[in-house]
Amino acid sequence: MTHKLARGWVVSRPWPVTLREDGPSGTVVLRPLRRKDGPEWLRLRSTNASWLEPWEATSPGERPAASTFGDYLRALSTQARAGTTLPFAVELDGALVGQLTVSQIVYGSLCSASIGYWVSREVAGRGVIPTSVAMAGDYCLAVLGLHRIEINIRPENGPSLRVVEKLGFRDEGLRERYLHIQGHWRDHRTFALTTEDVPEGLLARWQRVRDGDGA
């Protein structure tokens, strides 16, 4: 089956898929994460460690053995083939700058997914992640046929809170001790949208905000 989205996105299957948006800060592309991304992905993770680690989930108890990027990618690819995860690399003008992962994709009576992301500090505040979330959100709602998407954010994470504010996500309240991060169970706020909230599409909403306030 072929699906067609606004702005000419056409896909013949749910995954792999590449999404693109040309905006004032450059061309943002979401594409499958690849094995050859390993060296640059590892470099970005290393140089941005202090920027990223306060917000990233960890495992309680004994730390698991370190895995390679190849192991990590194989696990994500298995989940992608099963239809439960979409692991996107985030590019700005052809350069890898981060990652966006759609996870916990479920159908049936819930029809929902969760979106998580990280981006290099060098490009933060340039609209890369709001654009990426908007594209991925539209893909989930319009192509995958999901009804709801959510993003969970620590209350202290100002940059991520600004992303959901710009995109008009609804604040659904506090989840106490929701995720394990850096040795502790941390509170998160849940932000969500359903198809009824964005009948014109999330990217169209973001474009109006972006073009109106220069974000």
N, C-alpha and C positions, 0 to 999 in steps of 0.2 A: 504494500500500500504506500502511496506517495502522499505526504502531508505538505501543505504550503502555509507558511507564516507570513505575517506582515513584513514589508521591506525585502521581499524576494527570497526569504529562507525556504529552501525546498530540501526535504530529506526523504529517503526511501525506506529507512529503518531507524529505530530509536538510537542505535549506537553502532559504530562511531559517527559523530556528527561534528561539524565545525560551524560556529556562529561568529558573525562579524558586525561591528558597528563603527562607522566613521564619525568621529566627534571633534569638538574644538581642541581637545588635548592630544588627538592622534587616533590611530586605528586600533581598536580593542578587538582581539580575537580570542575566542574560547575554542580550543581544539583538544583532542585526546592527548594526555600525557604519554610521552614516548621514552623508550629506553635511552635514546641518545640525549635526552634532556638531563640525564644523570649528573654530569659534571657541573653544569650551570645551576641546576636545582640545588645540589649540595653546597655550591658556593653561596647562593642566595640565602640558604638556610643558615649557613655559618656566619655570614656577615650581618645578618639580621636577627641573630639569636636573642639578643637582649630586647629587641623590639617585639618578638613573637612569643617567646616562652611564657610570659605571664598569663597568656590567654589560651594556651593549648592543653588539651586533655592529656592526662597521664594515667598510668595503671597503679592502683593502690598496692601496697605490699612490696614484695621483691620485684626489682626491675627486671623486665624480660631481656634476654640476650639481644644485642644489637643486630639488626638485619641490614642487608645491603639495599641500595636503591632498587636493584633488580628484583629482590624479594618483595619489596613494598609494591612495586609496579605490578608484579604478577598477582599479588593478592587483590589489588584494585581491579585489574583486568578480569579476574575471575568473577568478582562481584558485578562488574559492568556487563559481562556476558549473561549473568543471571538476571539482569534487569533491576538490581537493587541499588546500584551506585552509578553515578556518572562522574568520572575523574577528569576534570578539565584542567589543562594548562592555561594560564592567563598570559597573553602576549600584549605588549604595547609597541606598535610600529615594528613588529617583527622580533622583538626581544622578549625573552621569558622574564616575567616580573612577579609571578605568583601562581597560586593554584586556587581553584574553586571546585568543591566536591558536593554534588547532590547525593545524599545518602538516605538510608531508611525509606526507600521508595516502596510504598505499599498500595495495593489497589483494594477492591472490595468495598466495604462500607465506609472506609476511611479515606482512601485516595489521597494520600499525603506524602510529602517528602520534607527533608531538612536540608538546609544549605549552610555550608561552612566555607571559609575562605581565609587566605592570607595573602599579603602583598608586600613587596619590598618597600622599605621606608622611603627610598628615593623617589617613588612615584605616588606615595600616599597623598591624598587631598586633591588629586588631579581628575577625579571622577572615574578612575579605572574600575574600582570595585562596584560602585553603584551601577555602572553600565553593565558589568559582568553579571551581577545579581539580576538585573532587569532582563537581560537576554536569557539567562538560565531559567528565570521564573516564567517567562513567556513560553519557553520550550516545554517546561513541565506542565503548564496549564493547557497550552494549545495543542501540543503534539502528543505528549504522554497521556493527556486526558485526566490529569490530577485535579483535585478540587481545592487543595490547600497546600501552601508552602510555609515553612517556619524557619526562623533564625533564632538561636539562643545565644545570648550575650551577657558577659559579666557586667554588673552595674558600673564597674570602674573603667570599663573599656570605652573611653570617649570616642575614638575614631569610628568604631563599629556602631556605636549608638547613632552617630551622625549619618551613617549609611542608611539605616532603616528609617530614620527621620526624613531624609531626603526622598526616599522611595514611598513613604506613606504607609509603612507597615503598622498594623494595629498592635498596641502593647497589651498582651494578654495576662500580664502579671508576673509575679516572682515565683520561681521554682527554687525552694530552699535546698541547699547542699545537692545541687543537681549533677555536677560533674566534678571528677577528681582532677585537680590541677596543682602541680608543684607540692605534693604532699598533703593537700587538704581538700575536703569536699566544699566546693564553691557554689554560692548562690548565682543563679542566672535569671535574666528576664527573657521571657518568650515573646517574640514578635511574629505575627503571621498575616497572611493574606489569603483570601479565597477568590475564586473566579468572579463572584459577585462584586468584589471590591474593585476590580480592574477590568470592566467590560471592554475598554478600548485597548487593553494591554499594558503591562508594567513598563515596557520600554517607552511607549508613547507618553506615559505619565512622567517618567524620568526626563525625557527630552524637553517637555514643557518646563519642568522645574529647572533643569540645567540651563536652558536657553534664556529663562526669565531672570535667574539670579546670579548667573555667571559661575555656578559651582564647578 
